[in-house]
Amino acid sequence: MITATLLVVLVALMALRVPVSIAIGIAALIALLMADFPLDVVPRMMTDSVDSYALLAVPFFVLAGNLMNATGITERIFDFARAVFGTIRGGLAQVNVAASMIFAGMSGAALADLGGLGAVEMRAMRRNDYPADFSAAVTLASCTIGPIIPPSIVLVVYGLTTETSVGRLFLGGVVPGLVIGIVTMAFISLYVRRKRTAWGQPEPLRFANVWRTFRRGVLALISPAIIIGAIIGGISTPSEVGAIAAAYALMVGLIYRELSWARLKVCLIESVTMTAVIMYLVAVSSIMGWVITTERVAHDAAALIATHIQSPLVGLLILNVFLLVVGMFLETLPALLIMSSILLPVTQALGVDPVHFGIIICFNLILGIITPPMGIGLFVAARVARVTPEQVLRAILPFLVPLVAGLLVITAFPQLTLWLPNLVFGPSY
């Protein structure tokens, strides 16, 4: 009864366009009052939920992404990706996806990719006569790959919420991210061939240009290898990797001489603001999670699923559909904080590895940035491309095919997710 009231209040407040963070807090407060829970311990519960070493990675990754966008690193990545991948059918659309995959190894947030590298990509596509709505759609689709390839803020939050190793999650996202990127690039090639467009034709391969752009952006291009290598080599924890990423971005910006005091000030202010929002969401969602746990909702759901569904694949496919719907109405982080604690016991009852489920739920909910009515990515992409959100929505619909196909592949083949973390850390039992 209490959980049902909590969810009804939450949905009602969001329908009234109350900010999600405030809606979660009000709904949790009402649930606590119904449970006659002493409210004087709530602040302690909230502070304890964010008093985590793993969460130190969040502000560092946010700062690293902002620094990379402010220091010209994104443009150097795009230039190199264009020299290499512009030779594939689809032209700059392929470059868009490839550049996002490279940038994903440095930034932990989809919207950081969309607002930073995405602006560079859409500007270049517009100059080469690509339709503005198509450019926005490709950019929006490609930025969903970013939070899967480490580092990733959503994987850190999932790991904290479910007590899953963040290091295993980071390595677990490498192969699935590459798979989704490759499937998307294959779709673009088929799309351009079928439409027979004047734009999207491959550009000539010039090795001199490849070498020139590589040499110009080598410090930016090797940063994903440094970040992932630090985890694989056991040199640092995921939290320490965040600090390494931020320090490296700062160093590269100084070497390239593109980081001024004014830009640094803006980066710091934006990073503090975004981090504060994320931490507040974690804090209030912990109260909601406590209510749901004490009501044994997750336990009862796991028992119900185990009674009626025996196949892990069938169970995951059902959860995929459910999570795609959830992503339409909730922003990624609040949805992740709420749903992960409820659904993890369900998947464990089916024998699904927490790392495998972590990649699945994170990518599912990330897709919510491109699906209305929430679809915050639609509005950001539309603003950057200077078109309407409705135009972006129509253009993005075909790209749901490769993205959902990639989701189904990583759902059906858990080895793609578990191979690398098992290789580095050993099998989990």
N, C-alpha and C positions, 0 to 999 in steps of 0.2 A: 504493500500500500504506500509506504513512504517513498520507495524508489519510483513507483508509478507517478506519484504526485510530483516528485523532483523532475522527472522527464517531461511531464505535461507543462509544468511551470517554465522549464527551460525552452521548450518549443514555442510556447505562447509569447515569451519575452522576445525571442528571436524573430517571431512573426511581426512583432511590434517594432522591429529594427533597433532593439536595445543592443549595444555592443556585446559581443559574445563573452568577453571576460567578465563584464558586469552581470550578464544574464546567468552565467555559471555561479557566481558568488551569491546572487539573490536566491537562486533555486536551492543551492546547498544550505543556505541559512534557514530557509523555510523547512527543509528536511530535518535539520538539526533541532529546530523548535518543535517539530512534530514528534521527534524521538526523545524530547526532553533531555537533550544532551547539554552539559554545562558549557556555556559559550566562552567562559574565561580561558579555556585551554585551546580554543581555535587558533588564536595568533601563534601559539607555540607549535601547533601542528603545521601551520603554514610555513613558518620559518624553518622547521625541521625538514620539510619537504624540499626546500631549495638549498639546504645546508649539505651539499653533496660535492665531492671532489670531481665527479664525472661532469657536473654541470659547468665547471670552469671552462670546458671546451667551447661552450656556446658563445660567450662574449668574444673570445679570441677568433672563432671562425667568422662571426659577424664582422669584426674589425678587419680581418684578412680580406673578406669579399669587398668591403667598402674601399680599402686601400688599393686593391687591384683595379677597381673601376676608376679610381681617381688618378692613378699613376700611368695610364696608357698601356698597362699590361694586356688588357682585353683587346686593344687594337693590334698589338703585336701577335697575339694568338690567332686572331682572325686572318691577318695577312699570311701567316705560315699555313694555316688550314686551307686558305684559298689557293696557295701555290701547289699544295699536294692534292687536295680533294676536289678542287674546281675542275679537274680533268674528267670527273665522272659525270655520266648523264644526270642532269639535274642541276649542274653548275653550282651557283651560290646557295641553292637550297641544301645541297649536300655539304657544302662548306659550313652552313649554319649548324647542322647537326654535329659535324665533326668538331667544330670549335666549341660547342657546348659540352661535348664529352671531355675535351681537354680542360676547359675551364672548370668542369665539375670536380676535377682533382684539386682545386684550390678554394672553391667557394662552397659553403654548405647549405645554400638556400636557393630555391627555384626563382624567387622574385629578384634576388640579387643578380642572377644570370639574365633574367628578362629585362631588368631596368638598366643594366650596365652593358654587358656584351650584346644583349638583344638590340639595343639602340644602334650599336655599330653595325650589326648584321642587317637590320632593316634599312638603314641609311644606304649601305652598299647595294642592296638589292633594288632599292628604289632608283638609284642612279643607273642601274643596268636594266631598267624597264620591266622589272618584275611587278605584278599587280600588288598594290599595297596590302590588300586583305590576305592574299596568299603569303606574302612575306611575314605578316603578323602571325598567321596560322602556323607556319613552319617554325618560327621562333618560339611561339608558345608551346608547341608540341615538343621541341627539342629541350626546352628548359626543364621539362618534367623529369628528364634523365638525371639532372644534376644532383638532386638530393639522394639518389641511390648510389652513385659512385662516391666513395669517401674522399674528403670528409663530409659529414652530413649532420646537420642540426637535428633533423627528425629522428635519425637513428640514435643519436645521443639521448634524446628525450624518451624514445621507446625503451632503450636499454636501462635507463634510470627507473622508469615506471614499472618494468617487468623484471628488474634485477637480472638482465641478460648482459653478457659480456659485450661492451661497446667495441672492443678490439675485434671480436669474432664478427660482430655486425658489420663493421667497416670492411673487413676482408670479404664478408659474404656478399656485399653489394657490388664488388668489382665486376665479376662475370655477368650477373644479371643486367647491370647497367650497359655493358658492352653489347649484350644480346639485344636489348631493346633499341639501342642506337643503330645496330646493323640492320635490324628488321625495318626500322623507320627509313634508313637510307635506301634499302631495297624497294620499299614502297614508293619513295619519291622517284626513283628511276623508272618504275613501271607507270607511275602517274604521268610523268612528262612524256613518256613514249606513247601512252594511250591518247593523251590530249593533243599531242603534236603541236606543242606551243612554240612560238618563236623565241621565247625566253627559256632559260633552263638548259641551254645547250652546253656541252662540255667545253672548257677552255683549253688551249694548247698547253702541254706540259713543257716547262722550261726549267731544266735542272739548275741553271744559274739563278733563277728566281727563287727556287726552293732553298738553295744554299744561302742566298742573301737574306731571305726572311727568317731562316733558322738562326743565322748568326745574329741578326738584329734582335730576335726575341728568345735567344737560348736560355737566358736566366728565368724567363717566365715559363718556358716550355718544360724545363726540367723540374719545376716545383712539384708536380704531381708525383714524380718518381721519388723525390725527397720525402714527401709526406707519407706515401704508402710504404716506401722502403724503411722509414723509421719505425713503422708498426711491425712490419714483417721481421725486421732485424732485431726487434725487442729493445730498440734504443730508447723508445719513449712510450708512454701511455697515450691513449687518445686525447686526454686533457692536455698533456704536454705537447702533443702534435699541434693542437690549436695555437698554443703560444709560438711554436716553431713557424707555423704558417703565417701568423701575424707579423712576427719579427722578420721573416724572409720577405714578405710583401713590402714592408717598410724599407728594408735594405735595397731591394730591387728598385723601388721608387726613387731612392736617393741616388743610386748608381745611374739610373736613366735620367736623373735631374728633372723629373716631372712632378715631384712632390713639394709643394710650397706649404708655408705655415697656414695659409688660408684653407687650402684643401685638407690638410691634416686636421684642422679644427672642425671642419664640416664632418669628416669621417668619424671623429671621436664623438661628436654630438649625436650623429645618426646611430652609431653603434650602441651608445649608452641608452638611447631611446628604445631601440629595438630589443635590446637585452632586457630592459625593465619590463616591457610588455610580455616577453616570453617567460620571464621568471614569475610574473604575477599570474599568468595562465597556469603555470605549473603549481603554484601555491594554492589557488582556489580549486583547481581540478583535483588536488590531493584530498580536499574535503569531500568532494563529490565521490571520489573513488572509495574513501573510507565508508561513506553511507552505503554505497552499492555492495561493498565487501561484507559489511555487518548484516546486510539484508540477505546475504548468501545468493544473490542473483546469479553470479558467475558459476557457483557450485551447482545450482539447480539447472542452469542452462547446459552445463557440461554433462550432467546426468541425463538430461533429455536427449541431447545429441547422441550420446553414447548408446542410448537405448534404441534409437531409430535409424542411425546412420553408422555403418560399419566401415565404409571405405573412406580413408583420409582424403583422396582426391575429390570424391563427391562432396564431402563436407567443406573442403576448401573452395570448391566452385560455388557452392551456395553462399559461403561467406564473402566471396568476391562480389557477387551480385549485391548482397546486402551492403557491403562497404562502399561500392560505387554509388549507391543511392545515398548513403550517409554523407559521402563527400560532396554531394550536390547541395547539401543544406548546412554543413558545418565547415568552418575553416580547418585546415590541415592539423595544426597543433592541438586545438581543443578536441577535435574528433579523435586524434590519436591518444590523448591523455584519458579520454573517457572510454573509448572502445577497447584499447589494448588490455586493460585490467579485466574487462568483462570477457573478452573473447579468448585470451591466452589459455585459461583453464579448459575451454571448449576444445581448442586445437590440441592441447596436451592430452586430453582424453582420447583423441583420435591418433595419438602417436606422432604428431607433427613437431619437428624441432623448433624451438623458440626463435632461432636465428632465421630459419626458413620463413616462418610466419611473420617475423619482423620485416623482412624485405617485402613480403606480399602486402601486408597492411599499410606500410609506408607508401608504396607505389600506388596502391588503390586510392588512398586519401589524397595523395599529391595530384592525381588526375582530377580531383575536385576543383582545382583552380581553373580548369578549362570547361567545366560543365555548369550551366545555370541551375538554379537561380543565384547561388553564391558566386561561383566563377570569378574570383577576384582577378585572376590572370587575364581574363577577357578584357577587363576594363583597363588594366595596365598596358597590355599589348595594343589596344585600340588607341590609347592616349599617345603612346610612343609612335605608332604608325600613322596617327592623325586620320583614323577612320572611325566608324561607329562600332560599338560592341556587337551589334547585330551582324554587321559584315564579317567581323572576325569569327563569330559563332558559325555562320554558314560555311566559311572557308575551313574551319578547324574540324568539322564533322568527318570528312574523309580520313583525317589523321587519327581518329579514334580507332580505325581498323588496325594499323600496325601497333599502336600503343596497347590495345586490349590483347592483340595477338601475342605481343611480348609478355604481357602479364600472364596469359595462359601457359606460355612456354615455361616461365620460371615457376609457375604453380605446379605444373605436371612433372617437372624434372628437378627435384630438390637438390640433386647432385651439383647443378649449376651454382647454387648458392653455397652449399656446404663444402665443396671440394677444397677451395683455398683456405678457409679457416681450419678445416680438419688437417690440411697439409702442414700449416704453420703451428697451430696450437695442439694438434692431436684431436681424435674423435671426442665428442661430448657424450656423456652417458646420463 
